[in-house]
């Protein structure tokens, strides 16, 4: 297995240690995200929720202003920025790095100028101008696998070997970033559970998560509250906390360096217990 070349993630002015699994807390500033759409659409509520996630143990905040669930409508860049910028301003000085979930180069440039430290791109910087938008900054970048767009992606969920195909795509995107002058220590990869994937594909990818670590950059796992967990448990999206925590633990055991979650406090506690049990040198406080 290829080890991650750097044991830290370069994330703007932050250097995040990868000695343990990091927790990325989700803040959706959208009216239509699949799990909590509309709950934090108002800026003040989003800012308060973000602070709550930090106090619960989030290592990174991931703010999204455009839903990317299957069937979601595209949001113009101006509208996306109208949702994002007051939240970024309200979180100025927060003690953890802020990631912004966007695929638009103009949004990337604007939020990086406003203090964001990471870009989380479901399109893996394939949009024209995206590589140039982030190349000269010091931000971290998450490259996710998907196909098509929210309107078409589920019709494109066809694979002969989903693990091999996702691995090949992500390795190619890492290589493209490096060729553009983006240092490997700034890169993270995400298999994109549920994005152009049927439930069987997401389960197969999860089982093969360790294969993706062979690319040599940190792997982010984002399966919190997703429909695959609903199919397994029979529970609606608002009742999938236990399933999501279990998935986060299993992802960490399979090599995920970052887990992207809605339920930060319970995920943190579960990861701490796992660490205590698995580390023979662990000392109780």
N, C-alpha and C positions, 0 to 999 in steps of 0.2 A: 504494500500500500504506500502511496505517495503521501508524505506528511505535509501539512500546511506549512508553507515556506516561512511565514511569519507568525509568531504566536501572539501578535497584536493586530488589531484592525485599525488602520489609519482612517479617522473619521473627523475631518476638519481639524480643529485644534485638539481633539481628543485622541488618545491612544488607548483603545479598549483591549484589555487582556482577554485572551481566549482560553485561559486556564480553566474556566468553568463555562457552562452553557449560559449565554446571556438571554435576558428576557426583553423582547420588544413589545411594548404596550400599544394597543390599537386605539386611535382616536379618529372616528369617522365623522367628518363634517359634511355629511350628505343626508338627503331626505330619503334615500332608497337603497342603502346598503342592506345586504341580505339578513344580517343579524340584529344590528342596532340602528338601522337607518332612521334618521329623524330624531333619535334620542338625544344627540349632542349637536344638532344642526345649528342651534343658537350659539353664537360665539362665546358668551359668558359661560354657558354650560360645558362647552368643549374645553375651555381653558381650565375650569374647575375640575373636570374629569381627568385632564392630563396631569394636573398636580396630584390628584388622588392616586393615579397610577404610579407616579414617581414615589410617593410616600409608601406605596405597597411593595415597591422593589423593582420597578421597571428600570432597566439599564439604558434603554433607548425608547423614545416616543416616535411612533409612526403615524403621521397625519395624512389623511386622504380626503380629497374634496370632490372626487369623481368615482362613483360606484363602477366596479369592473365585474360585477356579477353577471352571469349569463343573461342576455336580453336587455341589459342596462343601456340607456341612451347616452350618447356622447355629450359631453359638457364643453362649451366653448372656453378657450383659455381665459377670457376676461371674467367669466362667471366662476371658473375654478379659482382664480386669484382673489376674487371678491370674497370667497369663502375662506381662503387660506390666510390671507395677509393679516386680518385682525387677530387670528389665533396665534400666528407667529409673533406678532407684536406683543400680545398678552403673555406669551411664554418667554419673552426676552429675559435672559439671566437664569433660566431654569438650569438645574445642575447636571442634566444628562443631555446627550446629543439628540437633536431632532432630525428625523427622517421625514421626507415628503414623498408620498406615493403619487407619482405622475409620469406620463410618457411624453409630455409636450416640452420641447426645448425652451420656449419662451418662459414657461412656468419654472423650469429648472433654473434658468439664469436668475429669475426674479427672486425665488425663495432662497437660493444660495447667497444672493446679495443681502437678504434679510436675516441671515443667521442660521439657516438650515445647514446641517453637517453631513447629510446623507440623502441620496436619491434612490428611491425604491421603484424600479421601472418594470412593469409587467411586460413591456415590449423589448426589454433587454437592450436598450439604446439602439434599436434598429430604425427608429424614426429619423428621417433626414434632419441633420443638424444636432441630433442628441449627443453624439460623441463629442462634437466641438463644444457643446454647451457645458459639459462637465470636465473636459480634458484639463483645462488650466487651473481648475480649483483644487482644493485639497480634500474634497468630500469623498466619503465612501459611496459605493454604488452597488446596489443589489440587482443582479441580472436574473430575470425570471423566465422560465419556459412557458410559452403558450403558443397558440396558433390563431390567426384571424383576429377578430375583435369580439366584443361581448355579444354582438348580434349573430355571429357566424361560428364562434369557436366550438360549440358543442357538436356541430355538424362535421367538424374536422377532427373529431376524437377517434382517429383510426391509426393503429400502430401494429407492426409485426413484433417488435420488441421494445416496449415503452421505456424500459430502463436504459437500454443501449442508445435509443434515439434521443432521449432527453439528455443523456450524458454527452453525446456527440454535439448536440446543439449548444449546450452550455460551455463545453470546452472550446468550441468555435467562437463563441461570444467573448470568452475570456481572452482568447488569442487576438481577436479584433480590437479589444480594448488595449491590450499591450502594444499592438502595432500602432495604435493611435497615440501612444505615449502615456497611457494610464498605468500607474504602478500596480502590480499584483496585490500589494498589501492594502490597497483600497477596495478590493473586489470581494463580493459575496455572491453566491449563486443560490437560486431557489427553484425547486422542481415544479412549482406551480400546481399544487394539489387542487383539483377541481377546475383548472383552466384548460379547456380543450381535452379534458380527461373524463371518462366515465368512471363510476365508482370502482370498477375492477381495475382500471388503470391506476387510480390513486392508491389503492391497496398494494398493487404490485410495486409501484414506485416506493412506497413506504418500506416495504420489505427489502428493497434494494437500495435504500438510502446510503448505506455504507459505500456503495460503488461510486456515488457522486463525490464523496470525499477524496477519491483518487485523483480528481482534477487538481487538487492542491490549494484550493481556496476555501474559506469557511462556507458551510452550507446552512441556509436558513430554512426552517420548516414552518410553514403556515397552514395549519389544518384546523385551527381553533373554530369550533362550532359549525364546521362545514357539513354539507349534506351527506357525505360518506359516513360521518359519525351518526347522523340522524338515521340513515338506513340501517346501521348496525344496532343502534339502541332503540329505535322506534320513537325517539323523542324529538319535539320541535326545536328550532334553533335556540330559543330562550332557555331550554332545559338541558343543555349539553355541556355544562361546566365540568362535571366529573369525567365525561368521555374526553373532553379537550385536555384536561390535566393528564389523564392516562396517555393520550397521544403525545403530549409534550415530553413526558418521561421516556416513552419508547423512542421518540425521535432523538433525544439526548443520548440514549444508550446506543443508538445507531450512528452516532457521530455528528449530529446537528450542533453547530456552534452557537446558533441563535434560534429561539423559538418565538414566533410572532403570535401573541395571544390577546384575548379579551380579558381573561380572568387572571390578573397578575398575582394577587396575593396568594391564591391557592396554588398556582403554578410555582411560585417562589418556594413555598413551604414544601411542596412535593420534591422539588429539585434539591433542597437542603437535606431532606431525609435520605434521598438517594445518594448524595455525596457522602453523608456520614456513614452509611452502610457500606458503600463500595470502597472507601478510602481507609485502609488499615491503620494509617497514621493519624486519622482524625482524632482531635482532642475536643471533648465536650467543653463548652464555655464554662 
